[in-house]
Amino acid sequence: MIKIGDFARLGQVSVAALRHYDERGLLKPALVDNATGYRYYSGDQLSTLHRIIALKDLGFSLDQIEQVLSGLTADQLRGMLKFKHAEAERQIIAEQERLARIAARLRQIELEDAPLDQDVALKTTPAMLVATLRLCIPTDDQACDYLTAANRELCNHVRKNGARDIGPHFAIWHQPSTVLTNEIVEVALPIDRPLADSSRVKVVEVPSTQVATIVHHGEIVNLKQEHSALQSWIDNTPYQMAGAYREIYINRTATNADEFATEIQYPVEKVVS
């Protein structure tokens, strides 16, 4: 019989790990001294310990290891290994994408020669039901007035028809941010239930969308830096634009303009190589 400490050294695991395997029923000692409580193992149990270690190295959880040790058919074990193989491939792809995003961030800092105040984040927006109003803004300096009037019209239509808004209003810009005249834009307001369309207001379902996003704080004076940062992020990651960009107007009812926030969202999709 081998004392637990010696058995742990042979297997290159901790005594605590052996005790945990005992509690889980994965590897029980061959003998427990009733008087002292000392655990002893037999030499042939080392192969079982090695199997546990090998399966852990492959990414198996203790629950999965318990299934293997309890006896699986070759097909069942093959299926578990194929699943782990696919899982490892997904993790590798995710880490490669993380490396690309880190490299993009470094390039942004190098180009600006200073850290950016805002960070680009990748996220998925939920699907939502929205009331929309499409308009054309003659010149960019009129954008605020046009958007405010359109949002007021949307709010009146929604409330008049017994619905309520359930999120900040936003704008979908159908041209690049460099276009500053005759801008085609849809003002949108998330609502809690379907409504009948009017001659100007349409109700549509906006699908869940993956977006690269950045937040601007304060009044909207110039979003050139934010758009540049988003474009740089896209240029240096395995993503491409996949639709019209959005501006989400957050906390616009605040009395202090410093509390305003505008989230710029670029819909993106992974480039298929």
C-alpha positions in Angstrom: 0.0 0.0 0.0 1.1 3.5 -0.8 0.5 6.5 1.5 -1.5 9.3 0.0 1.4 11.7 0.1 3.7 9.3 -1.8 0.9 8.4 -4.2 0.4 12.1 -4.9 4.1 12.5 -5.7 4.0 9.5 -8.0 1.0 11.0 -9.9 2.3 14.6 -9.7 -0.9 15.9 -8.2 -1.7 17.5 -4.9 -3.0 15.6 -1.8 -6.0 18.0 -1.9 -6.7 16.8 -5.5 -6.7 13.1 -4.4 -9.1 13.9 -1.6 -11.4 15.7 -4.0 -11.3 12.8 -6.4 -12.2 10.5 -3.4 -15.2 12.8 -2.5 -16.4 12.7 -6.1 -16.1 9.0 -6.3 -13.5 9.2 -9.1 -10.7 7.5 -7.3 -11.3 6.1 -3.8 -8.3 4.9 -1.7 -7.8 1.1 -1.7 -7.7 1.3 2.1 -8.6 3.8 4.8 -7.2 3.2 8.3 -10.2 3.3 10.6 -8.1 4.4 13.6 -6.1 7.2 11.9 -8.2 8.0 8.8 -5.0 7.7 6.7 -5.7 6.9 3.0 -3.6 4.3 1.2 -3.6 3.5 -2.5 -2.5 0.5 -4.5 0.0 0.5 -7.3 -2.5 -0.4 -10.0 -4.6 2.7 -9.1 -1.9 4.9 -10.7 -3.2 4.0 -14.1 -6.6 5.3 -13.1 -5.1 8.5 -11.8 -3.1 8.9 -15.0 -6.3 8.6 -17.0 -8.0 11.3 -14.9 -5.0 13.6 -15.5 -5.0 12.8 -19.3 -8.7 13.5 -19.6 -8.4 16.8 -17.6 -5.6 17.8 -20.0 -8.0 17.3 -22.9 -10.5 19.7 -21.3 -12.9 17.2 -19.8 -14.8 18.3 -16.7 -14.9 16.0 -13.6 -18.5 15.1 -14.5 -17.4 14.0 -17.9 -14.5 12.1 -16.5 -16.8 10.3 -14.2 -18.9 9.2 -17.2 -15.7 7.9 -19.0 -14.5 6.0 -15.9 -18.0 4.5 -15.3 -17.6 2.8 -18.7 -18.5 4.2 -22.2 -18.7 2.5 -25.5 -16.0 3.4 -28.1 -18.6 5.4 -30.1 -19.6 7.4 -27.0 -16.0 8.2 -26.2 -15.4 9.1 -29.8 -18.4 11.5 -29.7 -17.1 13.2 -26.5 -13.7 13.6 -28.0 -15.1 15.1 -31.3 -17.1 17.6 -29.2 -13.9 18.6 -27.3 -12.1 18.9 -30.6 -14.7 21.3 -31.9 -14.8 23.2 -28.6 -11.0 23.7 -28.7 -11.2 24.9 -32.3 -13.8 27.5 -31.3 -11.6 28.7 -28.5 -8.6 29.0 -30.8 -10.7 31.1 -33.3 -11.9 33.3 -30.4 -8.4 33.9 -29.2 -7.2 34.6 -32.7 -9.9 37.2 -33.0 -8.9 38.6 -29.6 -5.3 38.9 -30.8 -6.6 40.8 -33.9 -8.5 43.2 -31.7 -5.5 43.8 -29.5 -3.3 44.5 -32.5 -6.0 46.9 -33.9 -6.0 48.8 -30.5 -2.2 49.0 -30.5 -2.3 50.4 -34.1 -4.9 53.0 -33.1 -2.7 54.2 -30.2 0.3 54.3 -32.5 -1.5 56.3 -35.1 -2.9 58.8 -32.5 0.4 58.7 -30.6 -1.8 58.7 -27.4 -4.5 56.5 -25.9 -8.0 57.1 -27.2 -10.5 58.4 -24.7 -13.1 55.8 -26.0 -12.8 52.1 -26.6 -14.4 50.1 -29.4 -16.5 47.2 -28.1 -18.0 44.3 -30.0 -21.5 43.3 -28.9 -24.8 42.0 -30.2 -27.9 44.2 -30.0 -31.3 42.5 -29.3 -34.1 42.4 -31.8 -36.6 45.1 -31.2 -39.9 46.5 -32.5 -39.5 50.1 -33.6 -41.6 53.0 -35.0 -39.5 54.7 -37.7 -39.7 57.9 -39.6 -37.6 58.4 -42.7 -36.3 61.9 -43.7 -33.8 63.8 -45.7 -31.6 66.4 -43.9 -30.5 69.1 -46.3 -27.3 70.1 -44.4 -25.5 68.6 -41.4 -26.0 71.8 -39.3 -29.7 71.2 -39.4 -29.5 67.6 -38.2 -30.3 68.3 -34.5 -33.5 70.2 -35.4 -34.7 67.6 -37.9 -34.0 64.7 -35.5 -35.7 66.4 -32.6 -38.8 67.2 -34.6 -38.9 63.6 -36.0 -38.6 62.1 -32.6 -41.3 64.3 -31.2 -43.6 63.2 -34.1 -42.8 59.5 -33.4 -43.5 59.9 -29.6 -46.8 61.5 -30.3 -47.8 58.8 -32.8 -46.9 56.0 -30.4 -48.7 57.5 -27.4 -51.7 58.5 -29.4 -52.1 54.8 -30.4 -51.8 53.5 -26.8 -48.3 52.2 -27.0 -45.2 53.3 -25.1 -41.6 53.7 -25.9 -39.2 51.3 -24.1 -35.8 52.6 -24.9 -33.8 55.6 -26.2 -34.5 56.8 -29.7 -31.9 56.3 -32.3 -31.1 57.2 -35.9 -30.1 54.9 -38.7 -27.9 56.7 -41.2 -28.0 55.3 -44.7 -24.9 57.1 -46.0 -21.3 57.3 -44.8 -20.6 59.7 -42.0 -18.6 61.8 -44.5 -21.8 62.7 -46.3 -23.0 66.1 -44.9 -25.7 67.2 -47.3 -29.0 65.6 -48.2 -28.5 62.9 -45.5 -31.0 60.0 -45.7 -31.8 58.9 -42.1 -34.4 57.0 -40.2 -35.3 58.1 -36.7 -36.4 55.0 -34.7 -38.1 54.6 -31.4 -38.3 51.1 -29.6 -42.0 50.4 -28.7 -43.7 47.7 -26.6 -46.3 46.4 -29.1 -47.2 46.5 -32.8 -49.0 49.6 -34.1 -50.7 50.5 -37.4 -48.6 52.5 -39.8 -49.4 56.1 -40.7 -48.5 58.0 -43.9 -45.2 58.9 -42.4 -44.5 56.5 -39.5 -43.7 52.8 -40.2 -43.5 50.0 -37.6 -40.8 47.4 -38.3 -38.8 44.7 -36.6 -35.1 45.5 -36.3 -33.2 42.2 -36.1 -30.6 41.3 -33.6 -27.3 42.7 -35.0 -23.6 42.3 -34.2 -22.1 45.8 -33.9 -18.8 47.5 -33.3 -19.6 50.3 -31.0 -18.1 53.4 -29.3 -19.6 56.0 -26.9 -19.4 59.8 -27.2 -20.1 61.8 -24.1 -21.5 65.3 -24.1 -23.1 67.3 -26.9 -22.8 66.1 -30.4 -20.4 68.6 -31.9 -18.2 66.5 -34.0 -18.1 62.7 -34.1 -15.2 62.5 -36.6 -12.8 60.9 -34.0 -15.3 58.2 -33.1 -16.0 57.3 -36.7 -12.3 57.3 -37.4 -11.7 54.9 -34.5 -14.5 52.6 -35.6 -13.2 52.5 -39.2 -9.7 51.8 -38.0 -11.0 49.0 -35.8 -12.8 47.4 -38.8 -9.7 47.9 -41.1 -7.5 46.0 -38.6 -9.8 43.2 -37.5 -11.5 40.3 -39.4 -14.7 42.2 -39.7 -16.4 44.3 -42.4 -19.3 46.8 -42.4 -22.7 45.0 -42.8 -25.3 47.8 -43.0 -26.2 51.4 -42.1 -24.6 52.7 -39.0 -26.7 53.9 -36.0 -26.5 56.6 -33.4 -28.2 55.8 -30.1 -29.2 58.9 -28.1 -28.8 58.1 -24.4 -30.0 60.2 -21.5 -31.1 63.1 -23.8 -33.6 64.3 -21.2 -30.8 65.2 -18.8 -30.6 68.9 -17.9 -26.8 68.9 -18.0 -25.3 68.3 -21.5 -22.3 66.7 -19.9 -24.6 63.8 -19.0 -25.6 63.2 -22.6 -24.2 60.1 -24.3 -24.3 59.0 -27.9 -23.5 55.4 -28.8 -22.3 55.0 -32.4 -22.9 51.4 -33.7 -21.4 50.0 -36.9 -23.1 46.7 -37.9 -20.4 44.2 -38.7 -19.9 40.7 -39.9 -16.9 38.4 -39.9 -15.0 38.2 -43.2 -15.2 34.7 -44.6 -11.7 33.8 -45.8 
